[in-house]
Amino acid sequence: MCGFCGYVNQKDVPNTTIEKMANRIKHRGPDDEKYFQNDKVSMAFRRLSIIDLAHGGQPLYSSDNKKVLTFNGEIYNYKEIRSELQSMGYEFSTDVDSEVLIRGYEAWGKDLLQKLRGMFAFVIYDSTKNQLFGARDHFGIKPLYYYDDGESFMYGSEIKSFLENPAFKKELNEKLLPIHLSFEFIPSKETMFKNVFKVMPGNYFIHDIDAKTTEMKPYFRFNYDHIDENETIEGNAKKIEALVKDSVKAHMIADVEVGSFLSSGVDSSYVLNEASKLKPIQSFSLGFDNSKYSELAWSTDFAQQIGQKNTPIKITGDDYFNFLPTMMYYMDEPLSNPSAVQLFYLAQGTRKNVKVALSGEGADEFFGGYNTYLEAVPFERYQKFVPRFARKALANIAEKMPRFHGRRFLIRGAQPLSERYYRVNYVFNYDDRNRVLKNPSLNMDSGDYSKHIFDEVQGKDEMTQMQYFDINTWLPFDILQKADRMSMANSLEVRTPLVDKEIAKFAATMPIKTRINKEGTKISLRKAAESALPDKVAMKEKMGFPSPIASWMNEPKYHKKIVRAFNSDVAEKFFNVDELMRLLKEHGEGKSNMQKIFTIYTFILWYEVYFPENTSAKTIDEVHLTQAL
């Protein structure tokens, strides 16, 4: 687990730039640093030592020294791949998984990617082809960005490393502001910085140094092309039991102690329970003094039941609001998921005890864990029995009847899923954005922006389409993004056994009847967990990552922070300030606008952090941010 960065050399970029870029991401790898430079490229590596502590340094070189690797992540099947390469005559000098990548690239080129099981992002400089080859894991657990304006090319684990390169032209990609306000992230390869792109999950890129061209191609795409309608809940549950057992075992490989995050839900409890069968493992849980939002009683009780130590971690409102500017710094792009702060403090407390932690992300997306998926049932029935022209006519009538109880259903019933699914306008809908944006002409249809993802599963039932959309957007760009940034900010490696190539391969074959029904969510996963967990844990309703932030927003000292930000020059630059104050006033009167307020507030903080030269009177807490910088 590490961080890396690099760039194609330019005459106006000093040689010392690469070290400055690496220092920007020191939190990803505080244990070691190394560099490679020649007349073509500069490469840097920051290491967090997990496997083969004495010999795992990078960059790593091919046997002919003509190829150079920097890598972030873990390859869980590296021993099997190494054995295969050894049988082909390749020699190894370390016991680290990274060496498998450089030898594998020598042997198979890009086809190496078909063999990997793990979380990874890596870049190989191939001097024989004068190109950079980079790839990102199947589901986007590990980040990889590149900057390409046609003249300059650089890459890195985090965008902030680019700030130290004089060839980087830092510009806001303002056209995407409405998309951020819709989703709370950008569901494409684009970012909020012009000419900065994500390497998409399951993709690789090739940058030709001489031609100055960059090509990105997929090597993997999750799909539902092989659903087995003959499967049963009991049969799927047995397969899930075996898969989770195998995945947790693979994710426990380390030469340092491994811990585990623990909430009150089935996912993290199941992961912890399986890990505890292999060796004693300490768990870590986050909560608040207010028991309404705290899961500590549940998690501590469960850990005791299976004979493992649980460490409770608490945060306050001051912790939460003081950290927000620093959170935006670590996040690189604005992300307005309120649970990210809790995750940072959970990772911080965990890192005081262990270097690696397991976590339960991914189960909801792969196994059908969100209650909103059930929404498909009445809409599919409505669409089946009411012709499209009639649904449109009823929607038009409903538009004119603001007090009609079934108004929202009739309006949404005339929409395709690509417009109706709540994640598409998760924070602000189109009309809301028109009101809140200073420049409404920027507004665009978020459904159009992401429609191509739904098009890829045309013909599938709506629940399956929703899951597919979440697996390709919500999971990599929100859930896994915050997990990586908030853990690596604390130099902690987080592993997600339920976001696994083999588990996903099986999940893609499950029919809807074994994933979710009117009786509950994640039904096969819960059935698998029943044999190992207490019933009250296996069947517990999903809570998410609850927090008292909505009520904190009304407390005077935090309310003042938001008011100050909403009246700042940044707010005035991008938003209709009167509309912002209206949202805040309504929230104080009992209408929950928490997510809308939080999204605007964190964007303002993010802009102040990354574009301080454009702000005259910053509203951020300089003390806490300076500690991160």
ZAMAR-139799 format. One record per residue (C-alpha): residue number from 0; residue in three letters; x, y, z. Coordinates in nm, 3 decimals. Example, Ala and Ser with C-alpha at 12.3 -4.5 7.8 and 13.67 -1.06 7.14 Angstrom:
<sites>
0 ALA 1.230 -0.450 0.780
1 SER 1.367 -0.106 0.714
</sites>
This chain:
<sites>
0 MET 0.000 0.000 0.000
1 CYS 0.163 0.317 -0.117
2 GLY 0.145 0.626 -0.330
3 PHE 0.322 0.718 -0.652
4 CYS 0.345 0.993 -0.910
5 GLY 0.544 1.084 -1.216
6 TYR 0.560 1.287 -1.535
7 VAL 0.709 1.309 -1.879
8 ASN 1.008 1.541 -1.855
9 GLN 0.995 1.895 -1.990
10 LYS 1.283 2.142 -2.012
11 ASP 1.109 2.399 -1.793
12 VAL 1.037 2.150 -1.512
13 PRO 1.328 2.122 -1.263
14 ASN 1.457 1.778 -1.165
15 THR 1.364 1.849 -0.803
16 THR 0.995 1.867 -0.895
17 ILE 0.945 1.493 -0.862
18 GLU 1.047 1.496 -0.496
19 LYS 0.811 1.784 -0.420
20 MET 0.528 1.596 -0.589
21 ALA 0.602 1.286 -0.384
22 ASN 0.606 1.485 -0.061
23 ARG 0.251 1.601 -0.131
24 ILE 0.136 1.240 -0.091
25 LYS 0.372 1.142 0.191
26 HIS 0.071 1.034 0.398
27 ARG 0.019 0.746 0.155
28 GLY 0.367 0.612 0.220
29 PRO 0.560 0.747 0.518
30 ASP 0.796 0.447 0.550
31 ASP 1.019 0.498 0.247
32 GLU 1.072 0.701 -0.070
33 LYS 1.261 0.631 -0.391
34 TYR 1.287 0.785 -0.737
35 PHE 1.370 0.706 -1.097
36 GLN 1.470 0.969 -1.352
37 ASN 1.617 0.961 -1.700
38 ASP 1.596 1.193 -1.999
39 LYS 1.237 1.089 -2.069
40 VAL 1.048 1.047 -1.741
41 SER 1.058 1.113 -1.369
42 MET 0.893 0.865 -1.129
43 ALA 0.842 0.867 -0.751
44 PHE 0.727 0.615 -0.495
45 ARG 0.618 0.651 -0.132
46 ARG 0.590 0.325 0.063
47 LEU 0.368 0.199 0.343
48 SER 0.537 -0.132 0.427
49 ILE 0.296 -0.427 0.455
50 ILE 0.458 -0.731 0.287
51 ASP 0.830 -0.821 0.288
52 LEU 0.910 -0.516 0.498
53 ALA 1.284 -0.526 0.426
54 HIS 1.281 -0.572 0.048
55 GLY 0.965 -0.417 -0.093
56 GLY 1.099 -0.082 -0.210
57 GLN 1.013 0.064 -0.547
58 PRO 1.059 0.158 -0.826
59 LEU 1.116 -0.200 -0.939
60 TYR 1.297 -0.290 -1.259
61 SER 1.259 -0.556 -1.525
62 SER 1.535 -0.812 -1.571
63 ASP 1.685 -0.603 -1.853
64 ASN 1.637 -0.274 -1.660
65 LYS 1.439 -0.130 -1.949
66 LYS 1.104 -0.126 -1.772
67 VAL 1.030 0.050 -1.442
68 LEU 0.730 -0.003 -1.212
69 THR 0.555 0.201 -0.943
70 PHE 0.254 0.036 -0.780
71 ASN -0.008 0.098 -0.512
72 GLY -0.222 -0.179 -0.368
73 GLU -0.219 -0.550 -0.298
74 ILE -0.227 -0.847 -0.536
75 TYR -0.393 -1.124 -0.337
76 ASN -0.307 -1.406 -0.578
77 TYR 0.053 -1.297 -0.629
78 LYS 0.199 -1.625 -0.502
79 GLU 0.011 -1.826 -0.765
80 ILE 0.118 -1.586 -1.040
81 ARG 0.477 -1.593 -0.917
82 SER 0.481 -1.974 -0.932
83 GLU 0.355 -1.961 -1.290
84 LEU 0.623 -1.708 -1.385
85 GLN 0.895 -1.911 -1.212
86 SER 0.791 -2.215 -1.415
87 MET 0.849 -1.997 -1.724
88 GLY 1.202 -1.917 -1.610
89 TYR 1.154 -1.578 -1.444
90 GLU 1.358 -1.518 -1.129
91 PHE 1.249 -1.321 -0.820
92 SER 1.462 -1.136 -0.567
93 THR 1.187 -1.040 -0.318
94 ASP 0.867 -1.178 -0.168
95 VAL 0.657 -0.870 -0.255
96 ASP 0.355 -0.874 -0.481
97 SER 0.484 -0.577 -0.680
98 GLU 0.759 -0.789 -0.835
99 VAL 0.491 -1.010 -0.987
100 LEU 0.365 -0.708 -1.182
101 ILE 0.693 -0.616 -1.347
102 ARG 0.782 -0.979 -1.427
103 GLY 0.426 -1.041 -1.543
104 TYR 0.441 -0.740 -1.773
105 GLU 0.763 -0.878 -1.919
106 ALA 0.592 -1.210 -1.983
107 TRP 0.242 -1.111 -2.095
108 GLY 0.228 -0.735 -2.151
109 LYS -0.122 -0.594 -2.095
110 ASP -0.263 -0.947 -2.072
111 LEU -0.116 -0.955 -1.722
112 LEU -0.430 -0.766 -1.614
113 GLN -0.648 -1.071 -1.683
114 LYS -0.461 -1.268 -1.417
115 LEU -0.474 -1.022 -1.128
116 ARG -0.695 -1.047 -0.820
117 GLY -0.664 -0.753 -0.587
118 MET -0.677 -0.378 -0.544
119 PHE -0.422 -0.195 -0.751
120 ALA -0.308 0.102 -0.950
121 PHE 0.028 0.099 -1.122
122 VAL 0.232 0.265 -1.395
123 ILE 0.516 0.103 -1.590
124 TYR 0.763 0.304 -1.794
125 ASP 0.861 0.090 -2.093
126 SER 1.171 0.240 -2.253
127 THR 1.165 -0.017 -2.535
128 LYS 0.835 0.130 -2.656
129 ASN 0.892 0.478 -2.515
130 GLN 0.555 0.471 -2.344
131 LEU 0.386 0.469 -2.005
132 PHE 0.146 0.184 -1.932
133 GLY -0.090 0.233 -1.637
134 ALA -0.386 0.038 -1.499
135 ARG -0.647 0.047 -1.225
136 ASP -0.818 -0.244 -1.051
137 HIS -1.151 -0.392 -1.157
138 PHE -1.375 -0.184 -0.928
139 GLY -1.170 0.129 -0.852
140 ILE -1.055 0.048 -0.499
141 LYS -0.724 0.224 -0.561
142 PRO -0.707 0.566 -0.733
143 LEU -0.513 0.669 -1.041
144 TYR -0.527 1.009 -1.216
145 TYR -0.349 1.165 -1.508
146 TYR -0.314 1.519 -1.644
147 ASP -0.297 1.559 -2.020
148 ASP -0.335 1.896 -2.192
149 GLY -0.174 1.784 -2.517
150 GLU 0.167 1.916 -2.417
151 SER 0.227 1.801 -2.060
152 PHE 0.157 1.459 -1.911
153 MET 0.172 1.358 -1.547
154 TYR 0.008 1.093 -1.332
155 GLY -0.036 1.010 -0.967
156 SER -0.230 0.840 -0.689
157 GLU -0.373 1.178 -0.590
158 ILE -0.436 1.495 -0.788
159 LYS -0.270 1.714 -0.524
160 SER 0.073 1.590 -0.631
161 PHE 0.022 1.778 -0.961
162 LEU 0.015 2.109 -0.773
163 GLU 0.394 2.095 -0.735
164 ASN 0.457 2.063 -1.108
165 PRO 0.498 2.398 -1.291
166 ALA 0.359 2.239 -1.609
167 PHE 0.024 2.180 -1.436
168 LYS -0.231 2.447 -1.526
169 LYS -0.474 2.444 -1.236
170 GLU -0.820 2.534 -1.368
171 LEU -1.167 2.466 -1.235
172 ASN -1.379 2.249 -1.462
173 GLU -1.682 2.466 -1.387
174 LYS -1.906 2.298 -1.644
175 LEU -1.920 1.998 -1.408
176 LEU -2.048 2.193 -1.108
177 PRO -2.412 2.100 -1.186
178 ILE -2.309 1.735 -1.213
179 HIS -2.140 1.750 -0.873
180 LEU -2.454 1.911 -0.730
181 SER -2.655 1.624 -0.876
182 PHE -2.452 1.318 -0.774
183 GLU -2.209 1.456 -0.506
184 PHE -1.930 1.318 -0.731
185 ILE -1.851 1.308 -1.105
186 PRO -1.971 0.976 -1.256
187 SER -1.726 0.972 -1.548
188 LYS -1.354 0.994 -1.623
189 GLU -1.375 1.374 -1.588
190 THR -1.280 1.560 -1.270
191 MET -1.337 1.907 -1.127
192 PHE -0.995 2.007 -1.264
193 LYS -0.962 2.073 -1.637
194 ASN -0.749 1.816 -1.821
195 VAL -0.727 1.591 -1.513
196 PHE -0.883 1.250 -1.569
197 LYS -0.953 0.939 -1.365
198 VAL -0.832 0.610 -1.500
199 MET -1.166 0.434 -1.485
200 PRO -1.210 0.109 -1.291
201 GLY -1.117 -0.192 -1.503
202 ASN -0.924 0.026 -1.749
203 TYR -0.566 0.078 -1.857
204 PHE -0.397 0.365 -2.040
205 ILE -0.103 0.390 -2.275
206 HIS 0.073 0.724 -2.312
207 ASP 0.301 0.749 -2.615
208 ILE 0.582 0.983 -2.506
209 ASP 0.694 1.081 -2.856
210 ALA 0.348 1.130 -3.007
211 LYS 0.209 1.290 -2.688
212 THR -0.107 1.083 -2.714
213 THR -0.299 0.900 -2.443
214 GLU -0.529 0.608 -2.508
215 MET -0.754 0.449 -2.242
216 LYS -0.910 0.105 -2.291
217 PRO -1.112 -0.137 -2.076
218 TYR -0.980 -0.479 -1.977
219 PHE -1.277 -0.564 -1.751
220 ARG -1.645 -0.472 -1.723
221 PHE -1.884 -0.613 -1.468
222 ASN -2.200 -0.741 -1.638
223 TYR -2.514 -0.946 -1.578
224 ASP -2.488 -1.152 -1.897
225 HIS -2.493 -1.492 -1.722
226 ILE -2.773 -1.474 -1.464
227 ASP -2.883 -1.822 -1.357
228 GLU -3.258 -1.813 -1.297
229 ASN -3.250 -2.168 -1.156
230 GLU -3.054 -2.058 -0.849
231 THR -3.217 -2.055 -0.506
232 ILE -3.156 -1.846 -0.195
233 GLU -3.023 -2.151 -0.012
234 GLY -2.793 -2.245 -0.299
235 ASN -2.661 -1.892 -0.340
236 ALA -2.607 -1.861 0.035
237 LYS -2.385 -2.170 0.042
238 LYS -2.175 -2.032 -0.245
239 ILE -2.148 -1.695 -0.072
240 GLU -2.027 -1.867 0.247
241 ALA -1.741 -2.031 0.058
242 LEU -1.654 -1.717 -0.139
243 VAL -1.646 -1.487 0.163
244 LYS -1.435 -1.736 0.357
245 ASP -1.185 -1.754 0.070
246 SER -1.179 -1.377 0.012
247 VAL -1.127 -1.288 0.378
248 LYS -0.842 -1.539 0.398
249 ALA -0.677 -1.382 0.091
250 HIS -0.720 -1.032 0.233
251 MET -0.552 -1.128 0.560
252 ILE -0.211 -1.174 0.394
253 ALA 0.033 -0.930 0.559
254 ASP 0.357 -0.912 0.754
255 VAL 0.197 -0.666 0.996
256 GLU -0.106 -0.693 1.225
257 VAL -0.445 -0.671 1.055
258 GLY -0.751 -0.521 1.228
259 SER -1.108 -0.467 1.114
260 PHE -1.368 -0.190 1.108
261 LEU -1.691 -0.288 1.280
262 SER -2.034 -0.126 1.264
263 SER -2.359 -0.280 1.382
264 GLY -2.446 -0.413 1.036
265 VAL -2.420 -0.756 0.882
266 ASP -2.140 -0.675 0.633
267 SER -1.857 -0.572 0.865
268 SER -1.976 -0.822 1.129
269 TYR -1.959 -1.105 0.877
270 VAL -1.610 -1.001 0.762
271 LEU -1.483 -0.972 1.120
272 ASN -1.630 -1.307 1.217
273 GLU -1.462 -1.485 0.925
274 ALA -1.130 -1.314 0.999
275 SER -1.148 -1.414 1.366
276 LYS -1.156 -1.780 1.263
277 LEU -0.807 -1.738 1.118
278 LYS -0.642 -1.546 1.403
279 PRO -0.733 -1.308 1.687
280 ILE -0.825 -0.973 1.535
281 GLN -0.897 -0.638 1.698
282 SER -1.197 -0.441 1.572
283 PHE -1.262 -0.067 1.575
284 SER -1.596 0.113 1.589
285 LEU -1.697 0.478 1.572
286 GLY -1.981 0.645 1.754
287 PHE -2.114 0.953 1.931
288 ASP -2.224 1.040 2.281
289 ASN -2.580 1.056 2.147
290 SER -2.698 0.692 2.143
291 LYS -2.954 0.775 1.872
292 TYR -2.671 0.791 1.619
293 SER -2.417 0.563 1.782
294 GLU -2.365 0.197 1.696
295 LEU -2.107 0.135 1.967
296 ALA -2.333 -0.071 2.191
297 TRP -2.414 -0.309 1.905
298 SER -2.058 -0.347 1.781
299 THR -1.902 -0.389 2.125
300 ASP -2.160 -0.654 2.216
301 PHE -2.097 -0.849 1.895
302 ALA -1.717 -0.840 1.933
303 GLN -1.753 -0.976 2.286
304 GLN -1.978 -1.256 2.162
305 ILE -1.707 -1.382 1.925
306 GLY -1.427 -1.329 2.175
307 GLN -1.250 -1.039 2.004
308 LYS -1.142 -0.701 2.139
309 ASN -1.332 -0.397 2.017
310 THR -1.196 -0.044 2.048
311 PRO -1.464 0.229 2.054
312 ILE -1.381 0.569 1.903
313 LYS -1.595 0.879 1.956
314 ILE -1.609 1.216 1.784
315 THR -1.776 1.546 1.869
316 GLY -1.929 1.826 1.666
317 ASP -1.608 2.025 1.705
318 ASP -1.408 1.732 1.566
319 TYR -1.646 1.712 1.272
320 PHE -1.660 2.075 1.165
321 ASN -1.295 2.155 1.238
322 PHE -1.185 1.871 1.012
323 LEU -1.399 1.954 0.707
324 PRO -1.148 2.179 0.524
325 THR -0.876 1.918 0.577
326 MET -1.112 1.650 0.452
327 MET -1.157 1.840 0.127
328 TYR -0.780 1.867 0.092
329 TYR -0.732 1.493 0.129
330 MET -1.028 1.416 -0.096
331 ASP -0.878 1.600 -0.399
332 GLU -1.222 1.658 -0.550
333 PRO -1.531 1.780 -0.368
334 LEU -1.722 1.485 -0.221
335 SER -2.019 1.564 -0.001
336 ASN -2.078 1.232 0.169
337 PRO -2.119 1.331 0.537
338 SER -1.990 0.994 0.657
339 ALA -1.640 1.065 0.522
340 VAL -1.554 1.257 0.839
341 GLN -1.655 0.965 1.060
342 LEU -1.442 0.739 0.843
343 PHE -1.139 0.964 0.889
344 TYR -1.162 0.951 1.268
345 LEU -1.229 0.578 1.260
346 ALA -0.914 0.532 1.049
347 GLN -0.717 0.764 1.275
348 GLY -0.806 0.565 1.585
349 THR -0.744 0.235 1.407
350 ARG -0.398 0.343 1.283
351 LYS -0.283 0.391 1.643
352 ASN -0.309 0.016 1.682
353 VAL -0.270 -0.153 1.342
354 LYS -0.147 -0.077 0.990
355 VAL -0.413 -0.268 0.795
356 ALA -0.791 -0.287 0.846
357 LEU -1.063 -0.492 0.680
358 SER -1.391 -0.323 0.591
359 GLY -1.734 -0.430 0.465
360 GLU -1.785 -0.206 0.161
361 GLY -1.941 -0.356 -0.151
362 ALA -2.202 -0.595 -0.011
363 ASP -2.493 -0.355 -0.071
364 GLU -2.401 -0.299 -0.435
365 PHE -2.324 -0.661 -0.529
366 PHE -2.590 -0.840 -0.322
367 GLY -2.879 -0.590 -0.328
368 GLY -2.861 -0.409 0.005
369 TYR -3.035 -0.078 -0.058
370 ASN -3.404 -0.045 0.025
371 THR -3.448 0.190 -0.270
372 TYR -3.411 -0.107 -0.506
373 LEU -3.758 -0.219 -0.390
374 GLU -3.897 0.093 -0.553
375 ALA -3.875 -0.090 -0.884
376 VAL -4.164 -0.321 -0.793
377 PRO -4.455 -0.071 -0.810
378 PHE -4.304 0.117 -1.106
379 GLU -4.251 -0.196 -1.315
380 ARG -4.609 -0.304 -1.239
381 TYR -4.737 0.043 -1.334
382 GLN -4.542 0.043 -1.659
383 LYS -4.664 -0.306 -1.745
384 PHE -5.035 -0.229 -1.714
385 VAL -5.051 0.140 -1.812
386 PRO -4.943 0.234 -2.167
387 ARG -4.672 0.496 -2.209
388 PHE -4.904 0.756 -2.364
389 ALA -5.142 0.721 -2.070
390 ARG -4.860 0.753 -1.818
391 LYS -4.744 1.072 -1.987
392 ALA -5.093 1.214 -1.983
393 LEU -5.136 1.133 -1.613
394 ALA -4.798 1.292 -1.539
395 ASN -4.903 1.612 -1.716
396 ILE -5.221 1.625 -1.509
397 ALA -5.030 1.554 -1.187
398 GLU -4.790 1.841 -1.260
399 LYS -5.084 2.079 -1.223
400 MET -5.204 1.928 -0.893
401 PRO -4.941 2.017 -0.630
402 ARG -5.152 1.889 -0.339
403 PHE -5.246 1.554 -0.495
404 HIS -5.112 1.269 -0.278
405 GLY -5.000 1.049 -0.570
406 ARG -4.850 1.335 -0.769
407 ARG -4.485 1.230 -0.736
408 PHE -4.553 0.869 -0.831
409 LEU -4.743 0.965 -1.146
410 ILE -4.475 1.212 -1.257
411 ARG -4.193 0.966 -1.199
412 GLY -4.392 0.682 -1.352
413 ALA -4.371 0.853 -1.690
414 GLN -3.992 0.880 -1.670
415 PRO -3.736 0.621 -1.780
416 LEU -3.523 0.475 -1.501
417 SER -3.221 0.675 -1.621
418 GLU -3.406 0.991 -1.513
419 ARG -3.612 0.850 -1.227
420 TYR -3.345 0.667 -1.026
421 TYR -3.280 0.871 -0.715
422 ARG -2.900 0.858 -0.743
423 VAL -2.920 1.056 -1.068
424 ASN -3.049 1.364 -0.885
425 TYR -2.923 1.253 -0.549
426 VAL -2.872 1.600 -0.398
427 PHE -3.024 1.872 -0.620
428 ASN -3.267 1.803 -0.902
429 TYR -3.270 2.006 -1.223
430 ASP -3.507 2.276 -1.097
431 ASP -3.322 2.303 -0.765
432 ARG -2.996 2.354 -0.953
433 ASN -3.153 2.628 -1.161
434 ARG -3.242 2.812 -0.841
435 VAL -2.912 2.762 -0.661
436 LEU -2.663 2.824 -0.943
437 LYS -2.538 3.178 -0.998
438 ASN -2.517 3.092 -1.367
439 PRO -2.816 2.865 -1.447
440 SER -2.699 2.840 -1.809
441 LEU -2.439 2.591 -1.683
442 ASN -2.714 2.352 -1.579
443 MET -2.742 2.026 -1.767
444 ASP -2.957 1.715 -1.752
445 SER -2.783 1.474 -1.514
446 GLY -2.993 1.191 -1.657
447 ASP -2.843 1.254 -2.001
448 TYR -2.494 1.265 -1.850
449 SER -2.519 0.914 -1.706
450 LYS -2.778 0.753 -1.937
451 HIS -2.513 0.548 -2.119
452 ILE -2.460 0.342 -1.803
453 PHE -2.826 0.234 -1.794
454 ASP -2.809 0.169 -2.170
455 GLU -2.544 -0.095 -2.105
456 VAL -2.801 -0.308 -1.919
457 GLN -3.103 -0.241 -2.140
458 GLY -3.352 -0.524 -2.117
459 LYS -3.263 -0.617 -1.760
460 ASP -3.512 -0.567 -1.478
461 GLU -3.502 -0.232 -1.300
462 MET -3.349 -0.363 -0.977
463 THR -3.060 -0.508 -1.176
464 GLN -3.018 -0.181 -1.365
465 MET -3.005 0.010 -1.034
466 GLN -2.740 -0.224 -0.895
467 TYR -2.538 -0.199 -1.214
468 PHE -2.549 0.178 -1.198
469 ASP -2.437 0.176 -0.834
470 ILE -2.153 -0.070 -0.901
471 ASN -2.022 0.157 -1.176
472 THR -2.072 0.496 -1.005
473 TRP -2.168 0.506 -0.638
474 LEU -1.925 0.230 -0.539
475 PRO -1.602 0.359 -0.703
476 PHE -1.660 0.735 -0.695
477 ASP -1.815 0.769 -0.350
478 ILE -1.786 0.462 -0.124
479 LEU -1.439 0.347 -0.228
480 GLN -1.313 0.701 -0.289
481 LYS -1.377 0.811 0.068
482 ALA -1.251 0.479 0.206
483 ASP -0.917 0.521 0.028
484 ARG -0.868 0.892 0.101
485 MET -0.973 0.894 0.464
486 SER -0.769 0.583 0.547
487 MET -0.458 0.683 0.353
488 ALA -0.472 1.028 0.512
489 ASN -0.387 0.832 0.826
490 SER -0.137 0.598 0.653
491 LEU -0.376 0.308 0.707
492 GLU -0.437 0.039 0.445
493 VAL -0.805 -0.054 0.417
494 ARG -0.896 -0.380 0.246
495 THR -1.244 -0.466 0.121
496 PRO -1.294 -0.845 0.098
497 LEU -1.647 -0.805 -0.037
498 VAL -1.522 -0.595 -0.331
499 ASP -1.343 -0.887 -0.487
500 LYS -1.310 -1.018 -0.839
501 GLU -1.429 -1.369 -0.749
502 ILE -1.721 -1.252 -0.535
503 ALA -1.830 -1.010 -0.809
504 LYS -1.808 -1.285 -1.071
505 PHE -2.055 -1.490 -0.872
506 ALA -2.279 -1.195 -0.781
507 ALA -2.328 -1.130 -1.153
508 THR -2.498 -1.471 -1.189
509 MET -2.753 -1.421 -0.908
510 PRO -3.116 -1.374 -1.013
511 ILE -3.317 -1.096 -0.853
512 LYS -3.516 -1.345 -0.644
513 THR -3.199 -1.439 -0.454
514 ARG -3.076 -1.082 -0.410
515 ILE -3.373 -0.880 -0.287
516 ASN -3.748 -0.918 -0.244
517 LYS -4.035 -0.762 -0.051
518 GLU -3.924 -0.954 0.259
519 GLY -3.586 -0.784 0.275
520 THR -3.253 -0.689 0.121
521 LYS -2.932 -0.890 0.064
522 ILE -3.136 -1.203 0.131
523 SER -2.875 -1.457 0.015
524 LEU -2.592 -1.277 0.193
525 ARG -2.798 -1.260 0.513
526 LYS -2.880 -1.630 0.477
527 ALA -2.508 -1.705 0.446
528 ALA -2.436 -1.492 0.751
529 GLU -2.709 -1.660 0.959
530 SER -2.497 -1.969 1.010
531 ALA -2.218 -1.764 1.165
532 LEU -2.383 -1.458 1.323
533 PRO -2.656 -1.396 1.579
534 ASP -2.996 -1.348 1.411
535 LYS -3.025 -0.989 1.532
536 VAL -2.699 -0.905 1.350
537 ALA -2.759 -1.106 1.032
538 MET -3.107 -0.961 0.986
539 LYS -3.044 -0.608 1.117
540 GLU -3.186 -0.331 0.897
541 LYS -2.925 -0.121 0.721
542 MET -2.836 0.205 0.902
543 GLY -2.568 0.343 0.673
544 PHE -2.317 0.552 0.867
545 PRO -2.549 0.771 1.079
546 SER -2.444 1.101 1.234
547 PRO -2.603 1.395 1.415
548 ILE -2.482 1.644 1.154
549 ALA -2.837 1.756 1.064
550 SER -2.897 1.868 1.423
551 TRP -2.543 2.005 1.458
552 MET -2.615 2.240 1.167
553 ASN -2.871 2.415 1.387
554 GLU -2.634 2.465 1.681
555 PRO -2.521 2.831 1.690
556 LYS -2.143 2.780 1.663
557 TYR -2.171 2.547 1.363
558 HIS -2.459 2.739 1.209
559 LYS -2.239 3.050 1.209
560 LYS -1.966 2.868 1.017
561 ILE -2.213 2.776 0.744
562 VAL -2.368 3.124 0.733
563 ARG -2.022 3.276 0.694
564 ALA -1.940 3.039 0.408
565 PHE -2.277 3.100 0.240
566 ASN -2.205 3.473 0.239
567 SER -1.844 3.442 0.123
568 ASP -1.702 3.563 -0.206
569 VAL -1.684 3.200 -0.322
570 ALA -2.054 3.153 -0.258
571 GLU -2.125 3.478 -0.440
572 LYS -1.912 3.360 -0.735
573 PHE -2.096 3.031 -0.795
574 PHE -2.433 3.040 -0.618
575 ASN -2.747 3.238 -0.558
576 VAL -2.679 3.343 -0.200
577 ASP -3.045 3.417 -0.126
578 GLU -3.131 3.062 -0.220
579 LEU -2.854 2.925 0.003
580 MET -2.987 3.122 0.298
581 ARG -3.338 3.001 0.225
582 LEU -3.222 2.639 0.241
583 LEU -3.051 2.709 0.572
584 LYS -3.358 2.886 0.713
585 GLU -3.588 2.599 0.612
586 HIS -3.352 2.351 0.774
587 GLY -3.371 2.542 1.100
588 GLU -3.750 2.535 1.077
589 GLY -3.760 2.158 1.053
590 LYS -3.734 2.080 0.682
591 SER -3.429 1.861 0.636
592 ASN -3.199 2.021 0.380
593 MET -2.890 1.865 0.534
594 GLN -2.751 1.703 0.219
595 LYS -2.807 2.012 0.006
596 ILE -2.648 2.240 0.267
597 PHE -2.357 2.004 0.320
598 THR -2.289 1.974 -0.054
599 ILE -2.273 2.352 -0.103
600 TYR -2.076 2.409 0.217
601 THR -1.810 2.148 0.136
602 PHE -1.775 2.273 -0.222
603 ILE -1.703 2.622 -0.088
604 LEU -1.443 2.479 0.151
605 TRP -1.289 2.270 -0.127
606 TYR -1.261 2.571 -0.356
607 GLU -1.096 2.777 -0.082
608 VAL -0.845 2.497 -0.020
609 TYR -0.751 2.437 -0.385
610 PHE -0.801 2.786 -0.529
611 PRO -0.694 3.015 -0.243
612 GLU -0.563 3.272 -0.491
613 ASN -0.921 3.330 -0.606
614 THR -1.066 3.392 -0.260
615 SER -1.034 3.721 -0.075
616 ALA -1.160 3.618 0.269
617 LYS -1.138 3.245 0.338
618 THR -1.386 3.090 0.581
619 ILE -1.182 2.779 0.656
620 ASP -1.009 2.691 0.981
621 GLU -0.646 2.762 0.889
622 VAL -0.501 2.587 1.196
623 HIS -0.641 2.245 1.118
624 LEU -0.577 2.273 0.746
625 THR -0.215 2.381 0.801
626 GLN -0.158 2.063 1.000
627 ALA -0.254 1.860 0.693
628 LEU -0.049 2.071 0.454
</sites>
